[in-house]
Amino acid sequence: GGAGTHESPLQIDKRVKVAVEPIGLTITPDEATLLVTSGWGHTLTALDSKSLDVRFTQDLPRDPRAVVASDDGKKIFIAHATGPAVSVVDFAKTSANAKANVAGGIYKVPVQNVSVEGEEDASNAHLGTFAAQRHACQGFALAESRSPEGRIFAPHTLAFTDSLGDDSGGYGSSPGLEPEVFNVAVIDEDAALAMKASLAVSVMTASDETPCPLPRAAATGKNGALYVTCLGSNALLELDGSVVDPHYAELRKWKLPGGPTSLAIDDDNSRAYVFSQFAHSLTTIALDVPGELEIESLTLSERNPLDEKIARGRELFHKTDD
């Protein structure tokens, strides 16, 4: 009960025990089952949405985070903060240890020799056949595609660690060899595999800046767009979700208060709501207005605010543009 206001705060009607550190939550398409991921407990828990009785639990690889169900409700996809895996659980065979690496692993990434205009860049011609081993990581977020259907978006980072025996020729990296590259793996729900074209990394000469090296939350809108919040750069990206490589199809970008970790899309009112953990603020953005109009950022009260030095250290730890 409760209206969620100061005068009428929300009331707890029921508590349900799940594995340690519940962190991800979604509901199946038929709205019959709540799915909860527990980070430290590396477990998926399925609850009856009405009674909240536990239907089943499934052990997972370490650090599970976001969870989404396929359009038909037959598969459950779980992102992981560490490692390259997106776990896939067959809803009908939950007794089996069903999981697969669908958004990464250590794989070779072809570097396309193109410039921002799409024409061949002669200065980087020697990179045309280059392939770099990259590790998929930072898998905190997942989002289900609205249009086209049957896809899961998995924003993450491709880290180029190179080999331990190689010497650095100087500070920084040449195009195609950046330490980390923002990527959105587009996963086919039926095949439970990432589309290979979504994992390709192009040499883009317009900017040396990685737009979102620390993706944290993702959601889709009725217009088919994919929205991703980014730590470090403190931004919300609007990407074209209809293409196979959304990370190269940025439509708009909004600057946000520090630490944007949660995101919700209100289709009825064409609004995006972003909670920024570090700034402890809620930002409302108008999605139906051309450009990048921020309606309001409201700083919320904190019962137990962090020590100033600890709060500053947290910001510095996640800083990506230094």
C-alpha positions as CSV (number, residue, x, y, z in Angstrom):
1,G,0.0,0.0,0.0
2,G,0.9,3.7,0.1
3,A,1.1,6.3,-2.6
4,G,4.8,6.7,-2.6
5,T,4.8,10.3,-1.3
6,H,6.2,11.8,1.9
7,E,2.6,11.9,3.4
8,S,1.9,8.3,2.2
9,P,5.1,6.3,1.8
10,L,5.0,2.9,0.1
11,Q,4.4,0.0,2.4
12,I,5.9,-3.5,2.2
13,D,3.1,-6.1,1.8
14,K,5.3,-9.2,1.4
15,R,9.0,-10.2,1.5
16,V,10.4,-13.1,-0.5
17,K,13.8,-14.6,0.2
18,V,16.0,-15.0,-2.9
19,A,19.7,-15.5,-3.4
20,V,22.1,-12.9,-2.1
21,E,22.2,-9.4,-3.8
22,P,19.0,-9.4,-6.0
23,I,19.8,-6.9,-8.7
24,G,17.9,-7.6,-12.0
25,L,14.1,-7.9,-12.4
26,T,11.8,-8.4,-15.3
27,I,8.4,-10.1,-16.0
28,T,7.6,-12.7,-18.7
29,P,5.5,-11.6,-21.7
30,D,2.4,-13.4,-20.3
31,E,3.0,-11.5,-17.0
32,A,2.8,-14.8,-15.1
33,T,6.4,-15.0,-13.8
34,L,8.8,-12.5,-12.2
35,L,12.4,-13.2,-12.9
36,V,15.1,-12.1,-10.5
37,T,18.9,-12.3,-10.8
38,S,21.1,-12.2,-7.8
39,G,24.7,-11.0,-8.4
40,W,26.7,-12.4,-5.4
41,G,24.4,-15.4,-5.3
42,H,24.9,-16.1,-9.1
43,T,21.3,-17.3,-9.3
44,L,18.1,-16.8,-11.4
45,T,14.9,-17.0,-9.3
46,A,11.5,-17.4,-11.0
47,L,8.5,-16.2,-8.9
48,D,4.8,-16.6,-9.5
49,S,3.8,-13.0,-10.2
50,K,0.6,-13.2,-8.1
51,S,1.6,-15.3,-5.1
52,L,5.3,-14.6,-5.3
53,D,5.9,-18.3,-4.6
54,V,9.2,-19.6,-6.0
55,R,8.7,-21.6,-9.2
56,F,12.3,-22.6,-9.8
57,T,15.9,-21.4,-9.3
58,Q,18.9,-21.7,-11.7
59,D,22.6,-21.5,-10.9
60,L,24.4,-19.0,-13.2
61,P,28.0,-17.9,-13.9
62,R,29.4,-15.1,-11.7
63,D,27.9,-11.6,-11.5
64,P,24.6,-11.9,-13.3
65,R,22.9,-8.5,-13.9
66,A,20.1,-7.6,-16.3
67,V,17.6,-10.2,-17.3
68,V,15.0,-10.2,-20.2
69,A,12.7,-12.9,-21.6
70,S,12.3,-13.7,-25.3
71,D,9.1,-12.6,-27.2
72,D,7.7,-16.0,-26.9
73,G,8.7,-16.5,-23.3
74,K,10.6,-19.7,-24.0
75,K,14.1,-18.3,-23.3
76,I,15.6,-16.2,-20.6
77,F,18.7,-14.0,-21.3
78,I,21.0,-12.8,-18.5
79,A,23.9,-10.4,-18.8
80,H,27.0,-10.7,-16.6
81,A,29.2,-7.8,-15.3
82,T,32.3,-10.0,-15.6
83,G,33.3,-12.3,-18.4
84,P,32.0,-12.5,-21.9
85,A,28.9,-14.6,-21.4
86,V,25.2,-13.8,-21.8
87,S,23.5,-16.8,-20.2
88,V,20.5,-18.4,-21.9
89,V,18.1,-20.4,-19.8
90,D,15.5,-22.6,-21.5
91,F,12.3,-21.8,-19.6
92,A,10.8,-25.3,-20.2
93,K,14.0,-27.1,-19.2
94,T,15.1,-25.2,-16.1
95,S,16.6,-28.3,-14.5
96,A,19.3,-28.2,-17.2
97,N,22.4,-26.0,-16.8
98,A,21.5,-24.0,-20.0
99,K,24.0,-21.2,-20.8
100,A,26.0,-20.0,-23.7
101,N,28.5,-17.4,-24.7
102,V,26.4,-15.4,-27.2
103,A,27.9,-11.9,-26.9
104,G,31.6,-12.2,-27.0
105,G,34.2,-14.5,-25.8
106,I,37.7,-14.0,-27.0
107,Y,37.2,-13.5,-30.7
108,K,38.9,-11.8,-33.6
109,V,37.2,-8.5,-34.7
110,P,37.6,-7.5,-38.4
111,V,38.6,-3.8,-38.8
112,Q,36.7,-2.2,-41.7
113,N,38.9,0.4,-43.5
114,V,36.4,3.2,-43.8
115,S,36.2,6.9,-42.9
116,V,33.2,8.8,-41.5
117,E,31.9,9.5,-45.1
118,G,31.9,5.8,-45.8
119,E,34.7,6.1,-48.3
120,E,38.0,4.2,-48.2
121,D,40.6,5.8,-46.0
122,A,44.0,5.5,-47.7
123,S,45.9,6.5,-44.5
124,N,44.7,3.3,-42.8
125,A,45.0,1.0,-45.8
126,H,47.4,-1.3,-43.9
127,L,44.6,-2.1,-41.5
128,G,42.3,-3.5,-44.1
129,T,42.9,-7.2,-43.2
130,F,43.8,-6.6,-39.5
131,A,42.0,-8.7,-36.9
132,A,42.4,-8.0,-33.2
133,Q,41.6,-10.2,-30.3
134,R,39.1,-8.5,-28.0
135,H,37.5,-9.5,-24.8
136,A,33.8,-8.8,-24.3
137,C,33.1,-7.2,-20.8
138,Q,31.0,-4.7,-18.9
139,G,27.8,-6.7,-19.6
140,F,25.5,-4.9,-17.2
141,A,22.5,-4.2,-19.5
142,L,20.1,-5.9,-21.8
143,A,17.0,-4.7,-23.7
144,E,14.4,-6.4,-25.9
145,S,14.0,-5.1,-29.4
146,R,10.5,-3.7,-30.2
147,S,10.9,-3.5,-34.0
148,P,12.1,-5.7,-35.5
149,E,11.0,-8.4,-33.0
150,G,13.0,-11.4,-32.1
151,R,16.2,-9.6,-31.0
152,I,18.0,-8.9,-27.8
153,F,20.3,-5.9,-27.5
154,A,23.4,-6.5,-25.3
155,P,25.4,-3.3,-24.9
156,H,29.0,-4.0,-23.7
157,T,32.6,-3.1,-24.2
158,L,35.2,-4.9,-26.4
159,A,38.5,-4.7,-24.6
160,F,41.7,-5.0,-26.7
161,T,44.3,-6.3,-24.3
162,D,46.9,-7.3,-26.9
163,S,49.6,-9.8,-25.9
164,L,51.8,-9.5,-22.8
165,G,55.0,-9.7,-24.8
166,D,54.3,-6.7,-27.1
167,D,55.9,-3.3,-26.3
168,S,54.0,-0.1,-26.6
169,G,55.2,2.2,-29.3
170,G,53.9,5.3,-27.4
171,Y,50.9,6.7,-25.5
172,G,47.5,5.9,-26.9
173,S,46.4,3.6,-29.7
174,S,46.0,3.8,-33.4
175,P,42.5,3.4,-35.0
176,G,41.3,-0.1,-34.6
177,L,43.6,-0.8,-31.6
178,E,41.8,1.3,-29.0
179,P,41.9,-0.2,-25.5
180,E,38.1,-0.4,-25.4
181,V,35.3,0.0,-27.9
182,F,31.6,0.4,-27.2
183,N,29.6,-2.3,-28.9
184,V,26.0,-3.5,-29.0
185,A,25.7,-7.2,-29.7
186,V,22.4,-8.0,-31.5
187,I,21.3,-11.4,-30.4
188,D,18.9,-13.6,-32.4
189,E,16.4,-15.0,-29.9
190,D,15.7,-18.2,-31.8
191,A,19.3,-19.1,-32.4
192,A,20.5,-17.6,-29.1
193,L,23.6,-16.3,-30.9
194,A,24.9,-12.8,-31.6
195,M,24.7,-11.7,-35.2
196,K,28.3,-11.6,-36.4
197,A,27.8,-8.3,-38.2
198,S,26.9,-6.6,-34.9
199,L,30.4,-7.5,-33.5
200,A,32.4,-5.9,-36.2
201,V,34.6,-2.9,-35.3
202,S,35.1,-0.1,-37.9
203,V,38.0,2.4,-38.1
204,M,36.1,5.6,-37.5
205,T,38.3,8.7,-38.0
206,A,35.8,11.3,-36.8
207,S,36.7,11.0,-33.1
208,D,39.1,9.1,-30.8
209,E,36.5,9.1,-28.0
210,T,34.6,5.9,-27.2
211,P,31.0,7.0,-26.8
212,C,30.0,4.7,-24.0
213,P,32.9,2.6,-22.5
214,L,30.8,1.8,-19.4
215,P,27.2,1.0,-20.4
216,R,25.0,0.4,-17.5
217,A,21.3,0.4,-18.4
218,A,19.3,-0.1,-21.6
219,A,15.7,0.1,-22.8
220,T,13.8,0.4,-26.1
221,G,11.0,2.7,-27.2
222,K,8.0,2.2,-29.3
223,N,9.8,4.0,-32.2
224,G,12.3,1.1,-32.3
225,A,15.1,3.2,-30.8
226,L,17.6,1.7,-28.3
227,Y,18.5,3.9,-25.3
228,V,21.7,3.3,-23.3
229,T,23.0,5.1,-20.2
230,C,26.8,5.5,-19.8
231,L,28.9,5.9,-16.7
232,G,32.0,8.0,-17.0
233,S,30.7,10.0,-19.9
234,N,27.4,10.5,-18.0
235,A,25.2,10.4,-21.0
236,L,22.1,8.9,-22.5
237,L,22.4,7.6,-26.0
238,E,19.6,7.1,-28.5
239,L,20.6,4.5,-31.1
240,D,18.8,3.2,-34.2
241,G,17.6,-0.2,-33.1
242,S,16.6,-1.3,-36.6
243,V,20.1,-1.8,-37.9
244,V,22.5,-4.7,-37.2
245,D,25.1,-2.4,-35.6
246,P,23.3,0.1,-33.4
247,H,26.6,1.3,-31.8
248,Y,27.4,3.1,-35.1
249,A,23.9,4.6,-35.5
250,E,23.7,7.3,-32.8
251,L,20.7,9.5,-33.3
252,R,20.8,11.7,-30.2
253,K,22.8,12.1,-27.0
254,W,22.0,13.8,-23.7
255,K,24.3,14.8,-20.9
256,L,23.3,13.6,-17.5
257,P,24.2,14.1,-13.8
258,G,26.9,11.8,-12.5
259,G,26.4,8.0,-12.4
260,P,23.4,7.2,-14.6
261,T,22.6,3.6,-13.6
262,S,18.8,3.1,-14.2
263,L,16.6,3.9,-17.1
264,A,12.9,3.7,-17.9
265,I,10.9,4.6,-21.0
266,D,7.3,6.0,-20.8
267,D,5.9,5.3,-24.3
268,D,2.5,6.9,-23.5
269,N,4.1,10.3,-22.7
270,S,7.2,10.0,-24.8
271,R,9.5,10.4,-21.8
272,A,12.7,8.9,-20.6
273,Y,13.5,8.7,-16.9
274,V,17.1,8.3,-15.7
275,F,18.3,7.8,-12.2
276,S,21.8,9.0,-11.6
277,Q,23.2,7.1,-8.6
278,F,26.3,9.4,-7.9
279,A,24.3,12.6,-8.1
280,H,21.3,11.0,-6.5
281,S,19.0,12.7,-9.1
282,L,16.2,11.8,-11.4
283,T,16.2,13.3,-14.9
284,T,13.2,13.5,-17.2
285,I,13.8,13.9,-20.9
286,A,11.2,14.6,-23.7
287,L,11.7,12.1,-26.5
288,D,9.1,13.6,-28.8
289,V,10.8,17.0,-29.0
290,P,13.4,17.4,-31.7
291,G,16.9,17.9,-30.4
292,E,18.1,17.2,-27.0
293,L,15.7,18.9,-24.6
294,E,16.1,18.0,-20.9
295,I,12.9,18.8,-19.0
296,E,14.2,18.5,-15.4
297,S,16.8,17.0,-13.2
298,L,15.6,16.6,-9.6
299,T,18.1,16.0,-6.8
300,L,16.6,13.6,-4.4
301,S,17.1,13.6,-0.6
302,E,19.5,11.1,0.9
303,R,19.1,9.5,4.3
304,N,22.8,8.5,4.6
305,P,24.9,10.4,2.1
306,L,28.4,9.2,1.3
307,D,31.4,11.0,2.8
308,E,32.6,13.7,0.3
309,K,36.0,12.0,-0.3
310,I,34.4,8.6,-0.9
311,A,31.8,10.2,-3.3
312,R,34.6,12.0,-5.2
313,G,36.7,8.8,-5.4
314,R,33.8,6.9,-6.9
315,E,33.4,9.5,-9.6
316,L,37.2,9.4,-10.4
317,F,37.1,5.6,-10.4
318,H,34.5,5.7,-13.2
319,K,36.0,8.6,-15.1
320,T,36.6,7.7,-18.8
321,D,37.7,10.9,-20.5
322,D,41.0,11.5,-18.7
